[in-house]
Each structure stands twice: as C-alpha cells, then as structure tokens.
Amino acid sequence: MANGHHSENKDGVHKNGARMSRKDYEERLEPLQLELNRVARWLQHTGKRLVILFEGRDTAGKTGVINAIADSLNPRQIQIVALGKPSEAENTQWYFQRYISHLPSGGHVALFDRSWYNRAGVEKVMGFCSKDEYERFLKQAPIFEKMLVDDGVLLFKYWLTVDQTEQERRFAERRDDPFKRWKLSPIDLEARERYQDYGKARDAMLEATHTKHAPWTLVDFNDQRVGRLTLIRHLLDHLPDYDVPEQWVDFSPLPGKLASEAFKGPLKPIAPFKG
C-alpha cells in the first residue's frame, strides 16, 4: 500500500483517490512483463508481426507505457518509432509512405510513439495540413489499416486519455524538472490552450477510423501507473494464444579456475566512480 494505511480495490487503485504507489505498480507490472516475454517468443516462433499505435494528448504518458513494454524485451526484436517533423522530400510523398518503412518484419514488434494519426490530431488542430489532406487521410486510414490486417499484421490502436487539470499539472512538472524540460516544445505550449479543439479532432478521428478490423481502445491515463497496467493487460488479453514453451538452457561447469580481466598493454580501466 502507498503509505501503510490506505485501502485498495482489487485493481490496486486506492479507494481514497490516491495514486498507485511505485511498489504496488512494480509488483503488478512484473507478471505482465513475463507475459510480454512469452508474446515475444511466440512472435519469433510464428513469424507474426505486431504493431501498436500509442496516441493521446500531450503529457498523457505514451513514452512511459512504451518503455514499460519494451524494457524487459530483446531490443533487437522491438522497434520504437517516434518520427520527427517530415522532411521536404517526405512532404512530397504519399502521406503513409514514411511510416511503411518502419513496419515490422516477421517475429518483430513496432511501437509507434504517435503515428500516422498525427494528421488527424496535431496537423489538423495546428493547421499543418490542408482540409483536403485531412479529409483524404480520414478516408484512406481505414483502407490502409485493412491492408495491414489482411496481410496478417496484428494491429492495436490505443488512445490515452487525460483530464485538463492533470495535463496542466504534468506541464508544470515538466517546466520545473530540468530532466523533463526537454519534453516541452512550442507546440506543447500552444496545445495547452487548445484542449477542446484537440477533443473535437479526436472525436472526428474516432468516428472515421474506429473499424471492426482496426478498432480504437481508450485508456484512462490520469494515473499513469494504473493506465500502463490497464493497457498492457488489455493487449495481452486480446492477442491470440501466445503460449510457446520456453527451452531451458543448461550450463555445465567450466573447467579450472575462473579468470579475471587482465590487460597487457598501456590501457587500463578508468578509476571507479566515487561520487
């Protein structure tokens, strides 16, 4: 429990509204990460491809949940896709083209920290695309995603929700914390004043692109730790049966005395850190 006397419900959320403690969170995250490792083995065994899109308001917690998924997995199997502003050349391409090159090959996972849905969100709200480009996107996105799913891609789309009061608290935290200040951009600052506009753009996006073959799932991220656990549990529950037996690796004893590092040349390890 958070501080020894708060009661919790079965999901670990404190009844008095307090946020989930780090201890509670880590205890619940570990078994989910073990299941994610089973998923990774299953993907390698079957050659399946997994694509997960993480969308939501600024400060919602996209990077945190992506890290919670990726941290315990083989980095050679996981690709985190967080594209920056398109180049001049990319602006002349078919809109989806720059994302296609980041789709996974067999046995791999692509985690999109924002995705092609930038067009329906920030580009729409901030005026970075034309009306025709926006409307064309809303028509093409379901078709594009149907092509992916028909080709066997496992596609999940998550929208992370956060109330404006919580968003304001997180913006202030980023401003005040030198280790988080890099997360603030002029676009983020303007987004503070466009909360309602982003909500309207989100609703239009969901109406046009929530399909049977590629549905959206909304997850409450006002408590980011609870949100991460909720999202990962949902993902695991909606994947096919991913149980592949793990092969045990046995180590026979090495002969002789175990060696220590030794250097014959002029190079030696630098002095240990002492604070």
C-alpha positions in Angstrom: 0.0 0.0 0.0 1.1 3.5 -0.6 1.8 4.5 2.9 0.7 1.7 5.1 -3.0 2.6 5.8 -4.8 3.3 2.5 -7.1 0.6 1.3 -7.2 -0.6 -2.3 -9.7 -2.2 -4.6 -8.7 -5.4 -6.5 -7.0 -3.4 -9.3 -4.7 -1.7 -6.8 -6.3 1.7 -7.1 -6.6 3.4 -3.7 -10.1 4.0 -2.6 -9.4 7.5 -1.4 -8.3 8.6 -4.9 -4.6 8.4 -4.2 -2.3 7.4 -7.0 -0.9 3.9 -7.2 2.4 3.6 -5.4 5.6 2.6 -7.1 5.8 -0.6 -5.0 2.2 -1.6 -6.0 2.9 -0.8 -9.6 6.1 -2.7 -9.9 4.6 -5.8 -8.2 1.8 -5.8 -10.7 4.0 -4.9 -13.7 6.4 -7.8 -13.3 4.0 -10.7 -14.1 2.7 -8.7 -17.1 6.3 -8.3 -18.4 6.8 -12.0 -18.1 3.7 -12.5 -20.2 5.1 -10.0 -22.7 8.2 -12.1 -23.0 6.0 -15.1 -23.8 4.5 -13.0 -26.5 7.9 -12.2 -27.9 8.8 -15.9 -28.0 5.5 -16.6 -29.7 6.1 -13.9 -32.3 9.6 -15.4 -33.1 8.1 -18.9 -33.3 5.2 -18.0 -35.6 6.8 -15.1 -37.5 3.8 -12.9 -36.7 4.1 -9.1 -36.8 2.8 -6.8 -34.1 2.1 -3.1 -34.5 0.9 -1.0 -31.6 -0.1 2.7 -32.0 0.0 5.0 -29.0 -1.9 8.2 -29.4 -3.3 10.7 -26.9 -3.0 14.2 -25.6 0.4 15.8 -24.8 1.6 14.5 -21.4 -0.8 11.6 -21.5 2.0 9.1 -20.9 2.8 7.4 -24.3 6.5 7.2 -23.7 6.1 5.7 -20.3 3.9 2.8 -21.3 6.1 2.1 -24.4 9.1 1.8 -22.1 7.2 -0.4 -19.7 6.5 -2.8 -22.6 9.9 -2.6 -24.3 12.2 -2.5 -21.2 12.0 -6.2 -20.5 12.2 -7.4 -24.1 15.0 -8.1 -26.6 15.8 -4.7 -28.1 16.7 -6.4 -31.4 13.1 -7.6 -31.6 11.4 -4.3 -30.6 11.4 -1.1 -32.6 10.2 2.2 -31.0 9.1 4.5 -33.8 9.0 8.2 -32.8 9.3 10.2 -36.0 10.1 13.9 -36.0 8.9 16.6 -38.4 8.7 15.3 -42.0 11.5 16.4 -44.3 10.9 18.4 -47.5 11.2 15.2 -49.5 8.8 13.4 -47.2 6.2 16.2 -47.6 6.1 15.3 -51.4 5.4 11.6 -50.7 2.2 9.7 -50.2 1.4 10.5 -46.5 1.6 6.9 -45.3 4.9 6.3 -47.1 7.3 7.4 -44.3 5.5 5.1 -41.8 5.6 2.0 -44.1 9.4 1.6 -43.8 9.0 1.3 -40.0 6.5 -1.6 -40.1 8.0 -4.8 -38.6 9.2 -7.9 -40.3 8.3 -11.4 -39.1 8.8 -12.0 -35.4 9.1 -8.3 -34.6 7.2 -5.5 -32.9 6.8 -1.9 -33.8 5.7 0.5 -31.1 4.6 3.8 -32.6 5.0 6.8 -30.2 2.5 8.8 -32.2 1.8 7.5 -35.7 0.1 8.3 -39.0 -2.7 9.7 -36.8 -0.6 12.9 -36.4 -2.6 14.1 -39.4 -5.9 13.8 -37.6 -4.5 15.4 -34.4 -1.8 18.0 -34.3 -1.7 18.6 -38.0 -5.4 19.2 -38.1 -5.6 21.4 -34.9 -2.4 23.4 -35.7 -3.2 23.9 -39.4 -0.2 21.9 -40.6 -2.2 20.2 -43.3 -4.9 21.4 -45.7 -8.6 20.5 -45.4 -8.3 18.2 -48.5 -5.2 16.4 -47.0 -7.1 15.9 -43.7 -10.3 14.6 -45.3 -8.2 12.3 -47.6 -6.5 10.9 -44.6 -9.7 10.0 -42.8 -10.9 8.1 -45.9 -7.6 6.4 -46.5 -6.6 5.4 -43.0 -9.2 2.6 -42.6 -8.2 1.3 -46.1 -4.5 1.4 -45.3 -5.1 -0.4 -42.0 -7.3 -3.0 -43.6 -4.4 -3.8 -46.0 -2.1 -4.3 -43.0 -4.6 -6.5 -41.1 -5.4 -8.6 -44.3 -1.7 -9.2 -44.7 -1.5 -10.7 -41.2 -0.3 -7.7 -39.1 -1.6 -7.7 -35.6 -2.7 -4.0 -35.2 -3.6 -2.4 -31.9 -4.6 1.3 -31.6 -4.6 3.0 -28.1 -5.8 6.5 -27.2 -4.5 7.6 -23.8 -7.0 10.0 -22.1 -6.1 12.6 -19.5 -8.2 15.4 -18.0 -7.0 19.0 -18.5 -6.3 19.6 -14.7 -4.0 16.6 -14.8 -2.4 17.7 -18.1 -1.7 21.2 -16.5 -0.1 19.5 -13.5 2.2 17.5 -15.8 3.1 20.5 -18.0 4.1 22.4 -14.8 6.1 19.3 -13.7 8.0 19.3 -17.0 8.7 23.0 -16.7 10.0 22.7 -13.1 12.1 19.5 -13.6 15.3 20.0 -15.5 15.3 16.4 -16.5 11.9 16.7 -18.1 12.1 20.2 -19.6 13.3 18.9 -22.9 9.8 17.4 -23.4 8.3 20.9 -23.6 8.1 22.4 -27.1 6.3 25.5 -28.6 3.7 23.1 -30.0 3.1 21.7 -26.5 2.7 25.1 -25.0 0.1 26.0 -27.7 -1.7 22.7 -27.1 -2.4 23.9 -23.5 -4.8 26.5 -24.9 -6.4 24.1 -27.4 -7.7 21.3 -25.2 -11.2 21.5 -26.5 -10.0 21.7 -30.2 -8.0 18.5 -29.7 -11.0 16.8 -28.2 -13.1 17.7 -31.2 -10.4 16.4 -33.6 -10.1 13.2 -31.6 -13.9 12.6 -31.8 -13.9 13.1 -35.5 -10.9 10.8 -35.9 -12.5 8.1 -33.8 -15.8 8.3 -35.7 -14.0 7.9 -39.1 -11.3 5.3 -38.2 -12.8 3.1 -35.4 -13.4 0.0 -37.5 -14.1 -3.7 -36.9 -10.7 -4.7 -38.4 -8.8 -1.9 -36.6 -10.7 -0.7 -33.5 -9.6 2.0 -31.1 -9.2 1.3 -27.4 -9.4 4.3 -25.0 -7.4 4.0 -21.7 -7.7 6.4 -18.7 -4.2 7.7 -18.0 -5.0 10.2 -15.3 -3.0 7.8 -13.1 -0.2 6.7 -15.4 0.8 3.6 -13.5 -2.7 2.3 -13.5 -3.1 3.3 -17.1 0.1 1.3 -18.1 -1.1 -1.8 -16.3 -4.6 -1.5 -17.8 -3.3 -1.1 -21.4 -0.8 -4.0 -21.1 -3.4 -6.3 -19.6 -5.8 -5.4 -22.5 -3.1 -6.0 -25.1 -2.3 -9.5 -23.6 -6.0 -10.4 -23.3 -6.6 -9.6 -27.0 -3.7 -11.4 -28.6 -4.1 -14.9 -29.9 -2.9 -17.8 -27.7 0.8 -16.9 -27.3 2.0 -19.8 -25.1 5.1 -21.2 -26.5 7.2 -23.5 -24.2 10.5 -21.9 -23.2 13.6 -24.1 -23.8 15.7 -24.5 -20.8 19.4 -23.7 -21.2 21.7 -25.7 -19.0 25.3 -24.7 -18.1 27.9 -27.3 -17.4 30.7 -26.3 -15.0 33.7 -24.6 -16.6 37.0 -26.4 -16.1 39.7 -24.9 -14.0 39.8 -21.6 -12.1 37.7 -18.8 -13.3 39.8 -15.9 -14.8 39.8 -12.2 -14.0 40.2 -9.5 -16.6 43.9 -8.8 -17.5 45.4 -6.2 -19.7 49.0 -6.4 -21.0 49.1 -3.1 -22.9 49.1 0.5 -21.7 45.3 0.7 -21.5 43.6 0.0 -18.1 40.1 0.5 -16.9 39.5 4.1 -15.7 39.1 4.8 -11.9 35.8 3.7 -10.5 33.2 6.4 -9.8 33.3 7.6 -6.2 30.6 10.3 -6.2 
